[in-house]
Amino acid sequence: MAKMRLEAKPELTALFKQGLRPAAVEVKTPRGAFYREVLHPLGDPRNPMTWDDVTKKFITQAEPVLGTKRARDVVDRTFSIEEEVNMRSFAEMLGGERK
């Protein structure tokens, strides 16, 4: 933490006040400085997540709690939710025993 510094950038603050959600990060390494700035973070309506983005995020967060198989089952069944004949079994899968 001692190597980190947080600072406000007036130009990004002004954009935030206009309704944007800007963020920037700069990383300095022995190979040089690397800077990245975004006006709309992933998941913002102006930069929506793809199904693959959502799946990766869900699996990363759900696997430790649900286990690999159940997390994957949730993804697969959610992807084809229109084909679910019985929403009760879908809901039971979501609320079932943890790993």
Secondary structure, DSSP 8 states (H G I E B T S, - for coil): -TT------HHHHHHHHTT---EEEEEEETTEEEEEEESS-TTSTTS---HHHHHHHHHHHHHHHH-HHHHHHHHHHHHTGGG-S-HHHHHHHHHS---
